[in-house]
Amino acid sequence: MEKEDINALDEINKGCCMGCDAIDFILDKVEDKKLKKVLDHQYEHYKNISKEIEKIYPEYNEGEPHETSAMNKAMTWYGIEMKTFADKSTSKIAELLLQGTNMGIIEGRKILNNKKINKEVSNIIDEYVTMQEEYVEVLKKYL
C-alpha cells in the first residue's frame, strides 16, 4: 500500500504544481477582474493542498514530493501562448483552464477509484478533486 500512497501523493502534487504553473502563465492575459480573483483563490487552494502533501510525505517516503519537470512547465507555457495568441478572450481563457482542471479531476478520480491507498492520502486526493470540481462550475460561467 505504501508505494501506491507515494505514487498518489506524487501525482496529486504534480497536478497542483501544474495548476499553479498554468495560472501563473495565464494570469497576465486575464482582463476580467472577477476571473482574476477566482484564479487567485484556485492558486491558493493548489498551494494549500501541496503544503498538506509536503507535511505528510515524510511518513511515506524520504525526500520531496515530485513536481512538474522543466519540460512540462515549458510545454504548458507554450501551449497557453499558442492557444491564446489570436484569442485572449475571457471565454477562451476559461476554456483552457477548464480543460486542465478536468484533466486533474480525471487523474484524481482514477487514483481514488483504482488504488488501495491510506485514508489520510485518500482524504487529500478527495479534497483536490472536490476543489477542482467546484472550480469547474465557477469557470463554466466565464465561457
Secondary structure, DSSP 8 states (H G I E B T S, - for coil): -HHHHHHHHHHHHHHHHHHHHHHHHHHTT---HHHHHHHHHHHHHHHHHHHHHHHHGGGT-SS------HHHHHHHHHHHHHHHSS---HHHHHHHHHHHHHHHHHHHHHHHHH----HHHHHHHHHHHHHHHHHHHHHHTT-
